Amino acid sequence: MSLLIDIDDTLISTKKRTQGLWRYVLGCNVSIEEIETLTAVQIFERYATEQQKPRMRELQRLFTQIMLCMNDVGLKLMEEDEPIPYAVEVLNQWEGPKVYITGRLEHLRNPTLAQLRLFGFPVDDTMLYMFNEDDWRGGKLGEARKRILDDIMSKQHVIKVVDDFPGYFPVYMELGIPERIGLCCSRTYKSEDYLSRGATKVVESWKELQE
């Protein structure tokens, strides 16, 4: 019986990486609160200078390339990532095979496994499911996630999932995963956002899940 765990901002915080991304693209300091509550478009609108605005499309493409770690800048910024407090301790307590899922691209498989290992997350005898470039180009990330989840469920008996994004919980409920835990540890969402979409439990910290 397997455990399904999202990676970015569920196990590993990418917020400092995102701050570095904005410093590189726009040369500005964006606060964690703004990263959690504003969309990328809103941040561009707030911080782009008059000189940068005519280059908006170019800068948006650069933002996406760095965010997906498709160049050396993005790979370097991965060093800013940090483990979410208590996630390592809890995940190592839980018994059963671990299945990781992430929107990161397939070319980051080895760096992602190395990062998980560095932070102390279980890596041996685990599985890692990732997106491909076509998933991002098509702009149908929800469909890609559903396809990957269908594949996981065809091979694994998943009894528990932990995720920070409430939008995926209707799919987890539809797939019949019995324990669906929403990690609500930022200003982006509220508990009701998870519960109304099918979460069976919402926590603000991994510490609440310690056994």
LUMTI-893209 format. One record per residue: residue number from 1; x, y, z of N, C-alpha, C in turn; residue in one letter. Coordinates in steps of 0.05 Angstrom, whole numbers, always signed. Atoms other than C-alpha are relative to their C-alpha. Example, Ala and Ser with C-alpha at 12.3 -4.5 7.8 and 13.67 -1.06 7.14 Angstrom:
// LUMTI-893209
+-----+--------+---------+--------+---------+----------+--------+--------+---------+--------+---------+
| num | n.east | n.north |   n.up | ca.east | ca.north |  ca.up | c.east | c.north |   c.up | residuo |
+-----+--------+---------+--------+---------+----------+--------+--------+---------+--------+---------+
|   1 |    +18 |     -24 |     +0 |    +246 |      -90 |   +156 |    +18 |     +24 |     +0 |       A |
|   2 |    -16 |     -24 |     -1 |    +273 |      -21 |   +143 |    -15 |     +22 |    +14 |       S |
+-----+--------+---------+--------+---------+----------+--------+--------+---------+--------+---------+
// end
This chain:
// LUMTI-893209
+-----+--------+---------+--------+---------+----------+--------+--------+---------+--------+---------+
| num | n.east | n.north |   n.up | ca.east | ca.north |  ca.up | c.east | c.north |   c.up | residuo |
+-----+--------+---------+--------+---------+----------+--------+--------+---------+--------+---------+
|   1 |    +17 |     -24 |     +0 |      +0 |       +0 |     +0 |    +18 |     +25 |     +0 |       M |
|   2 |    -19 |     -21 |     +6 |     +34 |      +63 |    -26 |    -10 |     +27 |    +10 |       S |
|   3 |     +6 |     -28 |     -8 |     +38 |     +136 |     -4 |     +9 |     +18 |    -23 |       L |
|   4 |     -5 |     -18 |    +23 |     +34 |     +190 |    -58 |     +5 |     +28 |    +12 |       L |
|   5 |     -8 |     -26 |    -11 |     +70 |     +255 |    -43 |     +9 |     +19 |    -22 |       I |
|   6 |     -9 |     -21 |    +18 |     +77 |     +319 |    -83 |    +27 |     +10 |    +11 |       D |
|   7 |    -27 |      -9 |     -9 |    +147 |     +350 |    -81 |     +0 |     +30 |     +5 |       I |
|   8 |     -4 |     -29 |     -3 |    +148 |     +425 |    -94 |    -21 |     +13 |    +18 |       D |
|   9 |    +15 |     -15 |    -19 |    +122 |     +466 |    -36 |    -19 |     -18 |    +17 |       D |
|  10 |    +11 |     +19 |    -18 |     +97 |     +402 |     -3 |    +22 |     -12 |    +16 |       T |
|  11 |    -24 |     +10 |    -14 |    +164 |     +370 |    +14 |    +22 |     +20 |     -1 |       L |
|  12 |    -22 |     -18 |     +4 |    +211 |     +423 |    -13 |    -10 |     +28 |     -7 |       I |
|  13 |     +8 |     -28 |     +5 |    +201 |     +498 |    -10 |    +16 |     +12 |    -23 |       S |
|  14 |    -13 |     -13 |    +23 |    +216 |     +533 |    -76 |     -2 |     +31 |     +2 |       T |
|  15 |     +6 |     -29 |     -2 |    +200 |     +603 |    -50 |    +25 |     +17 |     -3 |       K |
|  16 |    -25 |     -16 |     +3 |    +272 |     +627 |    -43 |    +11 |      -2 |    -29 |       K |
|  17 |     -8 |      +3 |    +28 |    +287 |     +599 |   -112 |    -16 |     +19 |    -18 |       R |
|  18 |    +17 |     -18 |    +15 |    +228 |     +639 |   -139 |     +9 |     +29 |     +4 |       T |
|  19 |    -11 |     -27 |     -4 |    +255 |     +702 |   -106 |    +24 |      +5 |    -17 |       Q |
|  20 |    -24 |      -2 |    +17 |    +321 |     +690 |   -141 |     -6 |      +3 |    -29 |       G |
|  21 |     +9 |      -1 |    +28 |    +285 |     +680 |   -206 |     -9 |     +28 |     -7 |       L |
|  22 |     +9 |     -27 |     +5 |    +251 |     +747 |   -201 |    +23 |     +20 |     +0 |       W |
|  23 |    -23 |     -18 |     +0 |    +316 |     +781 |   -183 |    +15 |      -1 |    -26 |       R |
|  24 |    -15 |      +3 |    +25 |    +348 |     +752 |   -245 |    -16 |     +12 |    -24 |       Y |
|  25 |    +16 |      -9 |    +23 |    +290 |     +768 |   -293 |     -6 |     +29 |     +1 |       V |
|  26 |     +9 |     -28 |     -2 |    +267 |     +836 |   -267 |    +18 |     +17 |    +16 |       L |
|  27 |    -18 |     -16 |    -17 |    +323 |     +857 |   -220 |    -14 |     +12 |    +24 |       G |
|  28 |    +16 |     -11 |    -23 |    +273 |     +866 |   -163 |     -1 |     -20 |    +23 |       C |
|  29 |     +4 |     +17 |    -24 |    +262 |     +838 |    -93 |    -29 |      -4 |     +5 |       N |
|  30 |    +28 |      +7 |     -4 |    +195 |     +803 |    -89 |     -2 |     -15 |    +27 |       V |
|  31 |     +3 |     +12 |    -26 |    +172 |     +784 |    -19 |    -13 |     -28 |     -2 |       S |
|  32 |    +12 |     +26 |     -1 |    +151 |     +714 |     +1 |    -31 |      +3 |     -1 |       I |
|  33 |    +29 |      -5 |     -1 |     +81 |     +742 |    +15 |    -10 |      +5 |    -29 |       E |
|  34 |     +9 |      -6 |    +28 |     +76 |     +768 |    -57 |     +2 |     -25 |    -17 |       E |
|  35 |     -2 |     +25 |    +15 |    +101 |     +701 |    -85 |    -23 |     -18 |     +6 |       I |
|  36 |    +22 |     +18 |     -9 |     +47 |     +665 |    -45 |    -27 |     +11 |     -9 |       E |
|  37 |    +26 |     -11 |     +4 |     -10 |     +713 |    -62 |     -5 |     +11 |    -28 |       T |
|  38 |     +3 |     -12 |    +26 |      +4 |     +742 |   -131 |     +8 |     -20 |    -22 |       L |
|  39 |     -8 |     +16 |    +24 |      +7 |     +709 |   -200 |    +24 |     +12 |    -12 |       T |
|  40 |    -24 |     -10 |    +14 |     +68 |     +716 |   -244 |     -8 |     +25 |    -16 |       A |
|  41 |     +9 |     -24 |    +16 |     +28 |     +764 |   -289 |     -2 |     +24 |    +18 |       V |
|  42 |     +4 |     -22 |    -18 |     +11 |     +807 |   -229 |    +27 |     +11 |    +10 |       Q |
|  43 |    -26 |      -9 |     -8 |     +84 |     +809 |   -207 |    +14 |     +15 |    -23 |       I |
|  44 |    -11 |     -14 |    +23 |    +106 |     +828 |   -277 |    -12 |     +28 |     -2 |       F |
|  45 |    +14 |     -26 |     +2 |     +54 |     +884 |   -277 |     +9 |     +19 |    +22 |       E |
|  46 |     -7 |     -17 |    -23 |     +76 |     +909 |   -209 |    +29 |      +9 |     -1 |       R |
|  47 |    -29 |      -6 |     -2 |    +152 |     +907 |   -218 |    +14 |      +7 |    -26 |       Y |
|  48 |    -14 |      -6 |    +25 |    +169 |     +913 |   -292 |     +3 |     +30 |     -4 |       A |
|  49 |     -6 |     -28 |     +5 |    +202 |     +979 |   -308 |    -10 |      +9 |    -27 |       T |
|  50 |     +8 |     -10 |    +26 |    +184 |    +1024 |   -366 |    +18 |     -11 |    -22 |       E |
|  51 |    -19 |     +11 |    +19 |    +246 |     +998 |   -401 |     -5 |     -30 |     -5 |       Q |
|  52 |     +5 |     +29 |     +3 |    +226 |     +925 |   -389 |    -26 |      -6 |    -13 |       Q |
|  53 |    +27 |      +6 |    +10 |    +153 |     +930 |   -409 |     -1 |      -6 |    -30 |       K |
|  54 |     +0 |      +8 |    +28 |    +167 |     +930 |   -485 |    +12 |     -28 |     -5 |       P |
|  55 |    -12 |     +26 |     +3 |    +206 |     +865 |   -474 |    -16 |     -21 |    +16 |       R |
|  56 |    +15 |     +17 |    -19 |    +150 |     +832 |   -433 |     -1 |     -29 |     -9 |       M |
|  57 |     +2 |     +28 |     +9 |    +141 |     +770 |   -477 |    +27 |     -14 |     +2 |       R |
|  58 |    -27 |     +12 |     -2 |    +216 |     +758 |   -480 |     +6 |      -7 |    +29 |       E |
|  59 |     -6 |      +4 |    -28 |    +221 |     +765 |   -404 |    -18 |     -23 |    +11 |       L |
|  60 |    +18 |     +21 |     -9 |    +161 |     +719 |   -394 |    +11 |     -27 |     -9 |       Q |
|  61 |    -12 |     +26 |    +10 |    +194 |     +665 |   -437 |    +25 |      -7 |    +17 |       R |
|  62 |    -23 |      +5 |    -17 |    +258 |     +674 |   -397 |     -8 |     -10 |    +27 |       L |
|  63 |    +10 |      +9 |    -27 |    +219 |     +667 |   -332 |     -7 |     -29 |     -1 |       F |
|  64 |     +9 |     +28 |     +2 |    +188 |     +602 |   -356 |    +24 |     -19 |     -3 |       T |
|  65 |    -24 |     +17 |     +4 |    +255 |     +574 |   -379 |    +15 |      -4 |    +26 |       Q |
|  66 |    -15 |      +2 |    -25 |    +288 |     +589 |   -313 |    -17 |     -16 |    +21 |       I |
|  67 |    +17 |     +14 |    -18 |    +228 |     +564 |   -273 |     +1 |     -30 |     -4 |       M |
|  68 |     -1 |     +29 |     +6 |    +231 |     +497 |   -309 |    +29 |     -10 |     -1 |       L |
|  69 |    -28 |      +8 |     -2 |    +307 |     +495 |   -300 |    +10 |     -10 |    -27 |       C |
|  70 |     -8 |      +8 |    +27 |    +318 |     +492 |   -375 |    +26 |     +13 |     -8 |       M |
|  71 |    -26 |     -12 |     +5 |    +383 |     +531 |   -370 |    +16 |      -1 |    +26 |       N |
|  72 |    -18 |      +2 |    -23 |    +442 |     +537 |   -322 |     -9 |     +18 |    +23 |       D |
|  73 |     +9 |     -17 |    -21 |    +410 |     +594 |   -284 |    -21 |     -14 |    +17 |       V |
|  74 |    +20 |     +15 |    -15 |    +350 |     +552 |   -265 |    +12 |     -22 |    +17 |       G |
|  75 |    -13 |     +21 |    -15 |    +394 |     +494 |   -244 |    +15 |     +11 |    +24 |       L |
|  76 |    -14 |     -13 |    -22 |    +436 |     +540 |   -201 |    -19 |      +9 |    +22 |       K |
|  77 |    +19 |     -10 |    -19 |    +375 |     +569 |   -168 |    -13 |     -22 |    +17 |       L |
|  78 |     +9 |     +23 |    -16 |    +354 |     +499 |   -145 |    +14 |      -2 |    +26 |       M |
|  79 |    -15 |      +0 |    -25 |    +407 |     +508 |    -92 |    -13 |     +16 |    +22 |       E |
|  80 |    +15 |     -16 |    -20 |    +360 |     +557 |    -58 |    -22 |     -15 |    +13 |       E |
|  81 |    +23 |     +16 |    -11 |    +308 |     +503 |    -45 |     +7 |      -9 |    +28 |       D |
|  82 |     -3 |      +9 |    -28 |    +297 |     +481 |    +27 |    -22 |     -20 |     +6 |       E |
|  83 |    +21 |     +19 |     -8 |    +260 |     +423 |    +59 |    -21 |     +14 |    +17 |       P |
|  84 |    +21 |     -10 |    -17 |    +193 |     +440 |    +89 |     +3 |     -11 |    +28 |       I |
|  85 |     -5 |      +9 |    -27 |    +199 |     +436 |   +165 |    -17 |     -25 |     +7 |       P |
|  86 |    +12 |     +25 |    -10 |    +183 |     +366 |   +195 |     -7 |     -20 |    -22 |       Y |
|  87 |     +8 |     +19 |    +21 |    +170 |     +335 |   +126 |    +19 |     -24 |     -1 |       A |
|  88 |    -19 |     +22 |     +0 |    +234 |     +293 |   +129 |     -6 |     -19 |    +22 |       V |
|  89 |     +4 |     +17 |    -23 |    +219 |     +267 |   +198 |    -26 |     -17 |     -4 |       E |
|  90 |    +26 |     +14 |     +3 |    +146 |     +249 |   +182 |     +2 |     -21 |    -22 |       V |
|  91 |     +0 |     +19 |    +22 |    +160 |     +216 |   +115 |    +17 |     -24 |     +6 |       L |
|  92 |    -16 |     +23 |     -8 |    +214 |     +173 |   +145 |    -13 |     -17 |    +21 |       N |
|  93 |    +15 |     +16 |    -19 |    +166 |     +151 |   +199 |    -21 |     -17 |    -14 |       Q |
|  94 |    +21 |     +14 |    +13 |    +112 |     +130 |   +151 |    +10 |     -26 |    -14 |       W |
|  95 |     -7 |     +25 |    +13 |    +115 |      +58 |   +128 |    -14 |      -3 |    -27 |       E |
|  96 |    +12 |      +5 |    +26 |    +101 |      +35 |    +58 |    +16 |     +13 |    -22 |       G |
|  97 |    -15 |     -12 |    +22 |    +129 |      +50 |    -11 |     -9 |     +29 |     -5 |       P |
|  98 |     +5 |     -28 |     +5 |    +135 |     +124 |    -28 |     +0 |      +5 |    -30 |       K |
|  99 |     +2 |      -8 |    +28 |    +112 |     +151 |    -96 |     +0 |     +30 |     -1 |       V |
| 100 |     -2 |     -29 |     +3 |    +135 |     +222 |   -112 |    -12 |      +8 |    -27 |       Y |
| 101 |    +10 |     -12 |    +25 |     +99 |     +265 |   -163 |     +7 |     +29 |     -1 |       I |
| 102 |     -8 |     -28 |     +2 |    +121 |     +332 |   -189 |     -4 |     +11 |    -28 |       T |
| 103 |     +2 |     -13 |    +26 |    +111 |     +382 |   -245 |    +27 |      +6 |    -12 |       G |
| 104 |    -27 |      -4 |    +12 |    +186 |     +385 |   -255 |     +3 |     -17 |    -25 |       R |
| 105 |     -4 |     +14 |    +25 |    +210 |     +362 |   -323 |    +19 |     -24 |     +4 |       L |
| 106 |    -14 |     +26 |     -1 |    +240 |     +294 |   -337 |    +31 |      +4 |     +1 |       E |
| 107 |    -29 |      -4 |     +0 |    +310 |     +323 |   -348 |    +11 |      +7 |    +27 |       H |
| 108 |     -8 |      -6 |    -28 |    +311 |     +341 |   -274 |     -2 |     -25 |    +18 |       L |
| 109 |     +3 |     +24 |    -17 |    +303 |     +269 |   -251 |    +24 |      -4 |    +19 |       R |
| 110 |    -23 |      +4 |    -17 |    +374 |     +260 |   -226 |     +5 |     +22 |    +20 |       N |
| 111 |     -3 |     -22 |    -20 |    +380 |     +330 |   -195 |    -22 |      -1 |    +22 |       P |
| 112 |    +22 |      +2 |    -20 |    +312 |     +319 |   -161 |     +5 |     -22 |    +20 |       T |
| 113 |     -6 |     +22 |    -18 |    +332 |     +252 |   -133 |    +24 |      +7 |    +19 |       L |
| 114 |    -23 |      -9 |    -16 |    +398 |     +282 |   -110 |     -9 |     +19 |    +22 |       A |
| 115 |    +10 |     -20 |    -19 |    +361 |     +339 |    -76 |    -16 |     -14 |    +22 |       Q |
| 116 |    +15 |     +15 |    -20 |    +313 |     +292 |    -41 |    +19 |     -15 |    +19 |       L |
| 117 |    -20 |     +15 |    -16 |    +372 |     +250 |    -17 |    +16 |     +19 |    +18 |       R |
| 118 |    -15 |     -20 |    -15 |    +410 |     +312 |     +6 |    -15 |      +9 |    +25 |       L |
| 119 |    +17 |     -10 |    -22 |    +352 |     +335 |    +49 |     -8 |     -22 |    +20 |       F |
| 120 |     +6 |     +22 |    -18 |    +343 |     +266 |    +80 |    -26 |     -15 |     -6 |       G |
| 121 |    +25 |     +14 |     +7 |    +279 |     +243 |    +45 |     +7 |     -28 |    -10 |       F |
| 122 |     -5 |     +27 |    +10 |    +273 |     +169 |    +30 |     +0 |      -1 |    -31 |       P |
| 123 |     -3 |      +2 |    +29 |    +297 |     +154 |    -41 |     +1 |     -29 |     -9 |       V |
| 124 |     -2 |     +28 |     +8 |    +313 |      +80 |    -43 |    -27 |     -13 |     +0 |       D |
| 125 |    +26 |     +15 |     +2 |    +255 |      +36 |    -65 |    -24 |     +20 |     -2 |       D |
| 126 |    +22 |     -19 |     +5 |    +214 |      +97 |    -85 |     -4 |      +3 |    -30 |       T |
| 127 |     +6 |      -6 |    +28 |    +183 |     +119 |   -151 |     -3 |     +31 |     -3 |       M |
| 128 |     +2 |     -29 |     +6 |    +186 |     +189 |   -183 |    -13 |      +4 |    -27 |       L |
| 129 |    +15 |      -6 |    +24 |    +135 |     +212 |   -234 |     +3 |     +30 |     -6 |       Y |
| 130 |     -6 |     -27 |     +7 |    +151 |     +276 |   -273 |    -15 |      +7 |    -26 |       M |
| 131 |    +12 |     -10 |    +25 |    +123 |     +319 |   -330 |    +20 |      -1 |    -23 |       F |
| 132 |    -17 |      -4 |    +23 |    +151 |     +325 |   -400 |     -5 |     +28 |    -12 |       N |
| 133 |     +2 |     -27 |    +11 |    +161 |     +388 |   -441 |    -26 |      +5 |    -14 |       E |
| 134 |    +25 |      -3 |    +15 |     +99 |     +376 |   -483 |    -23 |      +6 |    +19 |       D |
| 135 |    +21 |      -6 |    -20 |     +56 |     +378 |   -419 |     -1 |     +30 |     +5 |       D |
| 136 |     -1 |     -29 |     -5 |     +79 |     +450 |   -407 |     -6 |     +16 |    -25 |       W |
| 137 |     +5 |     -14 |    +25 |     +78 |     +471 |   -480 |    -30 |      +1 |     -6 |       R |
| 138 |    +28 |      +2 |     +6 |      +6 |     +448 |   -487 |    -18 |     +16 |    +18 |       G |
| 139 |    +16 |     -16 |    -19 |     -17 |     +488 |   -427 |    -22 |     -16 |    +13 |       G |
| 140 |    +20 |     +17 |    -11 |     -57 |     +428 |   -403 |    +11 |     -16 |    +23 |       K |
| 141 |    -14 |     +13 |    -22 |     -22 |     +413 |   -338 |    -19 |     -18 |    +16 |       L |
| 142 |    +19 |     +17 |    -14 |     -85 |     +387 |   -305 |     -5 |     -26 |    -13 |       G |
| 143 |     +3 |     +25 |    +15 |     -95 |     +336 |   -360 |    +24 |     -18 |     +3 |       E |
| 144 |    -25 |     +16 |     -3 |     -22 |     +315 |   -355 |     +1 |     -13 |    +27 |       A |
| 145 |     +0 |     +10 |    -27 |     -28 |     +307 |   -280 |    -19 |     -24 |     +2 |       R |
| 146 |    +20 |     +22 |     -1 |     -91 |     +264 |   -289 |    +11 |     -25 |    -14 |       K |
| 147 |    -12 |     +23 |    +14 |     -55 |     +220 |   -340 |    +21 |     -14 |    +16 |       R |
| 148 |    -21 |     +12 |    -17 |      +4 |     +210 |   -294 |    -13 |     -15 |    +24 |       I |
| 149 |    +13 |     +12 |    -23 |     -42 |     +195 |   -235 |    -14 |     -26 |     -8 |       L |
| 150 |    +13 |     +24 |     +9 |     -81 |     +144 |   -276 |    +20 |     -22 |     -3 |       D |
| 151 |    -22 |     +20 |     +3 |     -15 |     +109 |   -292 |     +9 |     -10 |    +27 |       D |
| 152 |     -8 |      +8 |    -27 |      +5 |     +109 |   -218 |    -21 |     -19 |    +12 |       I |
| 153 |    +21 |     +16 |    -13 |     -62 |      +81 |   -196 |     -4 |     -27 |    -13 |       M |
| 154 |     +2 |     +26 |    +13 |     -59 |      +26 |   -248 |    +22 |     -20 |    +10 |       S |
| 155 |    -23 |     +17 |     -9 |      +6 |       +1 |   -216 |     +2 |      -1 |    +31 |       K |
| 156 |     -4 |      -2 |    -29 |      +0 |      +21 |   -142 |    -27 |      +1 |    +14 |       Q |
| 157 |    +24 |      -4 |    -17 |     -51 |      +15 |    -87 |     +6 |     +23 |    +19 |       H |
| 158 |     -7 |     -24 |    -15 |     -46 |      +86 |    -61 |    -22 |      +4 |    +22 |       V |
| 159 |    +18 |      -3 |    -22 |     -77 |      +95 |     +8 |     +1 |     +29 |    +12 |       I |
| 160 |     -3 |     -27 |    -12 |     -53 |     +166 |    +25 |    +14 |     +18 |    -20 |       K |
| 161 |    -13 |     -21 |    +16 |     -35 |     +230 |    -13 |     +3 |     +25 |    +16 |       V |
| 162 |     -5 |     -26 |    -12 |      -5 |     +295 |    +11 |     +7 |     +20 |    -22 |       V |
| 163 |     -5 |     -20 |    +21 |      -7 |     +357 |    -33 |     -7 |     +28 |    +11 |       D |
| 164 |     +5 |     -28 |     -8 |      -5 |     +433 |    -25 |    -19 |     +14 |    -18 |       D |
| 165 |    +17 |     -14 |    +20 |     -49 |     +449 |    -86 |    -28 |     -11 |     +1 |       F |
| 166 |    +28 |     +10 |     -2 |    -124 |     +443 |    -74 |    -13 |      -8 |    -26 |       P |
| 167 |    +12 |      +6 |    +26 |    -139 |     +440 |   -148 |     +2 |     -29 |     -8 |       G |
| 168 |     -3 |     +28 |     +8 |    -116 |     +368 |   -152 |    -17 |     -19 |    +17 |       Y |
| 169 |    +14 |     +18 |    -18 |    -159 |     +341 |    -96 |    -26 |     -13 |    -12 |       F |
| 170 |    +22 |     +15 |    +13 |    -221 |     +327 |   -139 |     +9 |     -25 |    -14 |       P |
| 171 |    -10 |     +23 |    +14 |    -178 |     +280 |   -179 |     +7 |     -22 |    +20 |       V |
| 172 |     -7 |     +20 |    -20 |    -151 |     +246 |   -117 |    -25 |     -14 |    +11 |       Y |
| 173 |    +25 |     +12 |    -10 |    -222 |     +236 |    -92 |    -13 |     -18 |    -21 |       M |
| 174 |    +11 |     +16 |    +22 |    -245 |     +211 |   -160 |    +15 |     -27 |     -3 |       E |
| 175 |    -17 |     +24 |     +2 |    -188 |     +160 |   -160 |     -4 |     -18 |    +24 |       L |
| 176 |     +6 |     +17 |    -23 |    -212 |     +134 |    -93 |    +23 |      -3 |    +20 |       G |
| 177 |    -21 |      +1 |    -20 |    -150 |     +150 |    -52 |    -13 |      +7 |    +27 |       I |
| 178 |    +16 |      -4 |    -24 |    -179 |     +143 |    +19 |     +9 |     +23 |    +18 |       P |
| 179 |    -10 |     -21 |    -18 |    -134 |     +191 |    +58 |    +12 |     +22 |    -17 |       E |
| 180 |     -8 |     -21 |    +17 |    -126 |     +258 |    +23 |     +6 |     +25 |    +17 |       R |
| 181 |     -9 |     -21 |    -19 |     -85 |     +309 |    +63 |     +9 |     +25 |    -15 |       I |
| 182 |     -8 |     -26 |    +11 |     -80 |     +382 |    +43 |    +19 |     +14 |    +18 |       G |
| 183 |    -20 |     -15 |    -15 |     -18 |     +419 |    +66 |     -4 |     +30 |     -5 |       L |
| 184 |     +7 |     -28 |     +3 |     -41 |     +490 |    +77 |    +19 |     +17 |    +17 |       C |
| 185 |    -21 |     -13 |    -16 |     +23 |     +524 |    +99 |     +9 |     +27 |    -12 |       C |
| 186 |     -6 |     -27 |    +11 |     +22 |     +589 |    +58 |    -25 |     +17 |     +0 |       S |
| 187 |    +23 |     -18 |     +1 |     -22 |     +649 |    +49 |    -17 |      -4 |    -25 |       R |
| 188 |    +14 |      +3 |    +26 |     -44 |     +624 |    -20 |    -28 |     -10 |     +3 |       T |
| 189 |    +26 |     +14 |     -2 |    -102 |     +580 |     +3 |     -9 |      -1 |    +29 |       Y |
| 190 |    +11 |      +4 |    -26 |    -148 |     +568 |    +62 |     -9 |     -29 |     +2 |       K |
| 191 |     +8 |     +27 |     -4 |    -170 |     +503 |    +93 |    -24 |      -8 |    -17 |       S |
| 192 |    +24 |      +6 |    +15 |    -238 |     +507 |    +59 |     +6 |      -6 |    -29 |       E |
| 193 |     -7 |      +5 |    +28 |    -204 |     +508 |     -9 |     +7 |     -29 |     -5 |       D |
| 194 |     -6 |     +29 |     +2 |    -180 |     +437 |     +4 |    -24 |     -17 |     +6 |       Y |
| 195 |    +22 |     +16 |     -9 |    -240 |     +410 |    +41 |    -23 |      +0 |    -20 |       L |
| 196 |    +22 |      -2 |    +19 |    -289 |     +435 |    -11 |     +6 |     -15 |    -26 |       S |
| 197 |     -8 |     +15 |    +24 |    -250 |     +398 |    -65 |     +6 |     -29 |     +5 |       R |
| 198 |     -3 |     +29 |     -5 |    -245 |     +331 |    -31 |    +21 |      -8 |    +20 |       G |
| 199 |    -19 |      +8 |    -21 |    -190 |     +333 |    +22 |    -15 |     -12 |    +24 |       A |
| 200 |    +11 |     +12 |    -24 |    -204 |     +289 |    +82 |    +12 |     +12 |    +25 |       T |
| 201 |    -13 |     -13 |    -23 |    -157 |     +328 |   +126 |    +17 |     +23 |    -10 |       K |
| 202 |    -17 |     -23 |     +7 |    -120 |     +395 |   +124 |    +17 |      +6 |    +24 |       V |
| 203 |    -19 |      -7 |    -21 |     -58 |     +412 |   +164 |    +16 |     +24 |     -9 |       V |
| 204 |    -16 |     -23 |     +7 |     -16 |     +474 |   +168 |    +30 |      -6 |     +2 |       E |
| 205 |    -28 |      +8 |     -3 |     +49 |     +437 |   +184 |     +2 |     -30 |     +0 |       S |
| 206 |     -6 |     +29 |     -1 |     +79 |     +368 |   +174 |     +1 |      -9 |    +29 |       W |
| 207 |     -2 |      +8 |    -28 |     +88 |     +369 |   +250 |    -26 |     -12 |    +10 |       K |
| 208 |    +26 |     +11 |     -8 |     +14 |     +355 |   +257 |     -4 |     -29 |     -9 |       E |
| 209 |     +2 |     +28 |    +10 |     +25 |     +289 |   +220 |    +20 |     -19 |    +13 |       L |
| 210 |    -19 |     +18 |    -14 |     +80 |     +263 |   +266 |    -15 |     -21 |    +16 |       Q |
| 211 |    +13 |     +22 |    -14 |     +63 |     +196 |   +296 |    +11 |      -3 |    +28 |       E |
+-----+--------+---------+--------+---------+----------+--------+--------+---------+--------+---------+
// end
